[in-house]
Amino acid sequence: MLAVGTTTKQGIPILIPDPLARLIGWWNEVDICVNGLNVRALLDTGAQVTSVSDTLCTRLGLHVYKLKGIAMEGTGGIRIEYVGYTKVHMALPKCPKRPDSSSMFSIPAIVLKESEYQKEVPVTLGVTALEGLLSQIPLEEIQGLDEAWQLCHAAQVVADKLHARQASVVNDLTHVAQ
Protein backbone atom coordinates (compact mmCIF):
# COMPACT_ATOMS: atom_id res chain seq x y z
CA MET A 1 0.00 0.00 0.00
CA LEU A 2 1.30 3.46 -0.89
CA ALA A 3 0.59 6.65 1.01
CA VAL A 4 1.49 10.29 0.68
CA GLY A 5 4.07 10.67 3.44
CA THR A 6 5.79 13.90 2.54
CA THR A 7 6.36 16.27 -0.33
CA THR A 8 9.35 17.59 -2.19
CA LYS A 9 10.43 21.18 -1.61
CA GLN A 10 8.35 22.06 -4.67
CA GLY A 11 5.21 20.62 -3.01
CA ILE A 12 5.03 17.47 -5.17
CA PRO A 13 3.66 14.51 -3.17
CA ILE A 14 5.99 11.57 -2.70
CA LEU A 15 4.30 8.17 -2.60
CA ILE A 16 6.03 5.89 -0.13
CA PRO A 17 5.14 2.52 1.37
CA ASP A 18 3.06 2.64 4.53
CA PRO A 19 4.16 2.63 7.49
CA LEU A 20 7.05 4.82 6.34
CA ALA A 21 4.43 7.47 5.57
CA ARG A 22 4.20 8.09 9.28
CA LEU A 23 7.97 8.10 9.75
CA ILE A 24 8.86 10.95 7.41
CA GLY A 25 7.26 14.35 8.01
CA TRP A 26 6.65 17.39 5.86
CA TRP A 27 9.36 19.88 4.89
CA ASN A 28 9.30 22.54 7.56
CA GLU A 29 11.22 25.17 5.64
CA VAL A 30 9.99 28.63 4.62
CA ASP A 31 11.19 31.81 2.99
CA ILE A 32 12.00 34.64 5.37
CA CYS A 33 13.58 38.05 5.10
CA VAL A 34 16.74 38.50 7.20
CA ASN A 35 18.26 41.99 7.25
CA GLY A 36 16.63 42.67 3.88
CA LEU A 37 17.74 39.42 2.20
CA ASN A 38 15.27 36.63 1.35
CA VAL A 39 16.62 33.27 2.56
CA ARG A 40 15.31 29.82 3.50
CA ALA A 41 14.72 29.05 7.17
CA LEU A 42 13.91 25.92 9.14
CA LEU A 43 10.98 26.34 11.55
CA ASP A 44 12.13 24.43 14.64
CA THR A 45 9.58 24.53 17.45
CA GLY A 46 11.94 22.44 19.57
CA ALA A 47 14.94 24.77 19.31
CA GLN A 48 15.63 27.07 22.26
CA VAL A 49 17.84 29.31 20.13
CA THR A 50 17.74 30.83 16.69
CA SER A 51 20.85 30.27 14.60
CA VAL A 52 22.38 31.63 11.41
CA SER A 53 25.37 30.45 9.40
CA ASP A 54 28.64 32.31 9.53
CA THR A 55 28.52 32.59 5.73
CA LEU A 56 25.18 34.43 5.91
CA CYS A 57 26.64 36.81 8.52
CA THR A 58 29.55 37.58 6.20
CA ARG A 59 27.20 38.07 3.25
CA LEU A 60 25.06 40.51 5.27
CA GLY A 61 28.04 42.26 6.87
CA LEU A 62 26.85 41.38 10.38
CA HIS A 63 29.18 41.77 13.35
CA VAL A 64 29.73 38.48 15.19
CA TYR A 65 30.24 38.95 18.93
CA LYS A 66 32.33 36.53 20.98
CA LEU A 67 30.39 34.19 23.21
CA LYS A 68 31.95 31.82 25.73
CA GLY A 69 30.79 29.57 28.48
CA ILE A 70 27.57 28.27 26.95
CA ALA A 71 27.45 24.55 26.26
CA MET A 72 24.98 23.72 23.52
CA GLU A 73 23.70 20.26 22.77
CA GLY A 74 21.47 19.10 19.94
CA THR A 75 19.24 16.11 19.46
CA GLY A 76 20.94 12.87 20.42
CA GLY A 77 23.53 14.62 22.57
CA ILE A 78 25.46 16.11 19.66
CA ARG A 79 27.64 19.00 20.85
CA ILE A 80 26.99 22.17 18.86
CA GLU A 81 30.03 24.29 18.13
CA TYR A 82 29.31 27.96 17.60
CA VAL A 83 31.32 30.94 16.42
CA GLY A 84 29.55 33.57 18.53
CA TYR A 85 26.32 35.50 18.25
CA THR A 86 24.86 38.35 16.22
CA LYS A 87 21.67 40.38 16.08
CA VAL A 88 19.37 39.87 13.11
CA HIS A 89 16.24 41.63 11.90
CA MET A 90 13.62 39.31 10.45
CA ALA A 91 10.33 39.77 8.67
CA LEU A 92 7.63 37.28 7.83
CA PRO A 93 6.66 36.68 4.25
CA LYS A 94 4.11 39.18 3.04
CA CYS A 95 0.60 38.41 4.25
CA PRO A 96 -2.09 38.14 1.56
CA LYS A 97 -4.25 40.80 3.23
CA ARG A 98 -1.29 43.06 4.01
CA PRO A 99 0.99 42.92 0.94
CA ASP A 100 2.87 46.00 2.15
CA SER A 101 3.68 44.39 5.52
CA SER A 102 7.23 45.17 6.53
CA SER A 103 7.17 44.51 10.28
CA MET A 104 10.60 43.56 11.52
CA PHE A 105 11.44 41.47 14.56
CA SER A 106 14.94 41.75 16.05
CA ILE A 107 16.56 38.89 17.92
CA PRO A 108 20.03 37.67 18.87
CA ALA A 109 21.08 34.53 17.01
CA ILE A 110 23.82 31.99 17.58
CA VAL A 111 26.29 31.95 14.68
CA LEU A 112 27.28 28.47 13.52
CA LYS A 113 29.96 27.35 11.08
CA GLU A 114 28.09 26.68 7.85
CA SER A 115 27.09 23.04 7.33
CA GLU A 116 26.08 21.42 4.05
CA TYR A 117 22.41 21.87 4.99
CA GLN A 118 22.92 25.54 5.87
CA LYS A 119 24.22 26.25 2.36
CA GLU A 120 20.56 25.96 1.29
CA VAL A 121 18.86 26.81 4.59
CA PRO A 122 21.11 29.25 6.51
CA VAL A 123 18.63 30.10 9.31
CA THR A 124 17.00 27.99 11.99
CA LEU A 125 14.17 29.76 13.78
CA GLY A 126 13.85 28.70 17.42
CA VAL A 127 10.86 29.26 19.70
CA THR A 128 11.62 32.85 20.67
CA ALA A 129 11.93 33.97 17.06
CA LEU A 130 8.84 32.00 16.06
CA GLU A 131 6.77 33.53 18.86
CA GLY A 132 7.97 37.03 17.97
CA LEU A 133 7.32 36.65 14.26
CA LEU A 134 3.92 34.96 14.60
CA SER A 135 2.73 37.51 17.16
CA GLN A 136 2.87 40.15 14.42
CA ILE A 137 0.15 38.49 12.35
CA PRO A 138 -3.55 38.64 13.20
CA LEU A 139 -5.01 35.19 13.74
CA GLU A 140 -7.29 35.45 10.70
CA GLU A 141 -4.26 36.00 8.44
CA ILE A 142 -2.34 32.92 9.65
CA GLN A 143 -4.45 30.77 7.31
CA GLY A 144 -3.10 32.68 4.32
CA LEU A 145 0.50 31.74 5.11
CA ASP A 146 2.51 28.72 3.98
CA GLU A 147 1.40 25.45 5.62
CA ALA A 148 4.64 25.26 7.62
CA TRP A 149 3.81 28.58 9.34
CA GLN A 150 0.29 27.32 10.09
CA LEU A 151 1.63 24.13 11.68
CA CYS A 152 4.15 26.15 13.66
CA HIS A 153 1.37 28.44 14.91
CA ALA A 154 -0.70 25.42 15.98
CA ALA A 155 2.31 24.02 17.88
CA GLN A 156 2.76 27.39 19.59
CA VAL A 157 -0.89 27.47 20.68
CA VAL A 158 -0.59 23.97 22.18
CA ALA A 159 2.67 24.89 23.97
CA ASP A 160 1.08 28.05 25.39
CA LYS A 161 -1.82 25.99 26.78
CA LEU A 162 0.59 23.48 28.35
CA HIS A 163 2.64 26.26 29.95
CA ALA A 164 -0.52 27.88 31.32
CA ARG A 165 -1.65 24.53 32.77
CA GLN A 166 1.79 23.94 34.35
CA ALA A 167 1.74 27.42 35.90
CA SER A 168 -1.73 26.75 37.28
CA VAL A 169 -0.62 23.45 38.85
CA VAL A 170 2.45 25.11 40.40
CA ASN A 171 0.23 27.92 41.74
CA ASP A 172 -2.21 25.38 43.22
CA LEU A 173 0.63 23.42 44.86
CA THR A 174 2.07 26.61 46.32
CA HIS A 175 -1.27 27.46 47.95
CA VAL A 176 -1.66 23.90 49.29
CA ALA A 177 1.85 24.01 50.81
CA GLN A 178 1.09 27.27 52.64
N, C-alpha and C positions, 0 to 999 in steps of 0.2 A: 504494500500500500504506500502511495506517495502522498506527501502533505507539503503545503507551503510552510517552510520553517523560517525563512528569512528572505531578504531581498538583497540584490546587489546595490552598490552605491547609487546606481541610476534608477532604483526603484523597481527593477525587474524581479518578479518572484522566482525563487529557486525551489525546484521540486526536489525534496530529499526523502529518503525512506523514513517512515515513522518507526521508532520513537525518537530518532535524531531530530525531528522537527521541534521537539521540546527541549533539546539540548542547546541548540544554537539560536540566539536571540537576534533581534533586529539591529541594524546599524544604528548607533546612537551618536551620530556625528551631524553637525549643523554648520552653516555659514554664520560667521559673526564678524563684527567690525572691531578691530583692536588698533587703537591709536590711528584711526583713519584708514587702515588697510583691511580688506576683506580676506579672512583666512578660515580654514576649517577648524572646528573645535569638537572635542569629545565631551559630551554631557555625562559627568560622573557623579551621581547622587551619593556615592559612597566615599568620595574623596573629601578629606578635611581641608585640603589646600587647593588653590588654583595654581597651575604651572604653565610656563611658557618655555620654549626652547631658546638656547643661547643664540642660535642662528637668527631667530625672529627678533630678538633684542638688538642684535647687530644691525639687522636690516632696518629696524625702526629707529635706530640711534638712541636706544634706551640705556640709561645708566644702570649698571648692575652693582648693587651694594653688597659688601661682604656680610656673611651670616655664618656664625659659628655656634656650636653647642646644641644644635637641634638634631636629634637622631630621627630619621624618617624611615619608615618601613612600609612596604607595599604588601599586596596580597601574597600570601604564602611565605611571609617573612623575608622577602627580598629587600635588602638595604638599598635605599634610594640616595644616590650621590647627587648633590646639588652644587651649583656654582655660586649662588647667592640669591638675592631677591631684587625685584624691581617693582615699579608701580605702573599699572596699565589702565587705560581708559577703554571701556568696552561699550558697545551698543548692540542691542538686539537687531535682528533683521527687521526691515520695515513692516509695520503692521498693515494689513489690507485696508483698514478704516482710517489709518493715520499714515499715509504714504510719505509725509514730510517728517515723520518721527526721527528725532536725532538725539534722544535722551542718552546721556553717557553715564556710566557707572564706573567709578574708580576703585581699584582694589590692589593690594600688594599681591605679587605672585612669585612663587619659587621659580628660579631659573635653573633648568636642567640642561645638561649636555645633550645635544640633539641625537635622538635615536632614529633608526630607520623609519619607524612609524611616524615620528614627529616631522619628518621631511614632508609628509602629506598633511598631517594634522598636528600643527605646532602648539596648540593650546588644549589644556585639559581644564574644564570648568568644574571646580569643587562646589560644595554646598553653599558657602558664603557668596560666591559669585552668582550661582544660580538663583539664590533667594533674592539678591539685589537686582538682578536683571529681570526676573519674572515679576517682581513687585512693581515694576514700572508699567505693566500692561494691565488694563482693565480685564476682569474675568471674562467678559463677553468677547474679547478679542483674542483670547488664548486659542479658541477653536480655529482661528484663521491662520495659525502658525503651523510650521512643519510638525509632523507627528511626533518627532523626538522631543520637541519642546512641550507638547501636550502631555506626553508620558512623564516627562520630568516634573511638570506642574502637578500631576496627579500624585507622584511620589512625594512631593513636597507637602501636599495637603495631608497625606497619610502620616508623614513624619511629624507635622505640626500637631495633629490629633494625639499621636502617641506621647509626644513631649508634654502636652497639656494634661493627659491622663497621669503620667508619671509625676508631674508637679502636684497634682491633686492628691495622689496617694501619699507623697512625702509630706504634704501639708496635713493630711488626716493623721498620719503617724506621729507627727510633731505634736498635734493637739492631744492625742491619746497619751503620749509620754509625759505630758505636763500634768 
